[in-house]
């Protein structure tokens, strides 16, 4: 169940981050509401998951997968550029998350 909370927190955070881009400086009410609700849901879900999971590896997974998700969402929704250096960065984030996950142990 805790891993589903982390997955939900990631999805909510990515949605909120993409809505933040779409809000044009929080000047569009619909997107701005998605920002506030998305981040709120993400933090509540993450807080619940951290009741039984270790913070280091969970935060690495949450922030790393969120970073990659926001990148691909930006490419898909906003036609943001994909450059070789960016793809190398994405690969490094994925490798770093995998190392943190494998080395840190998730449950305490």
Secondary structure, 3 states (H helix, E strand, C coil): CHHHHHHHHHHHHHHHHHHHHHCCCCCCHHHHHHHHHHHHHHHHHHHHHCCCECHHHHHHHHHHHHHHHHHHHHHHHHCCCCCHHHHHHHHHHHHHHHHHHHHHCCEC
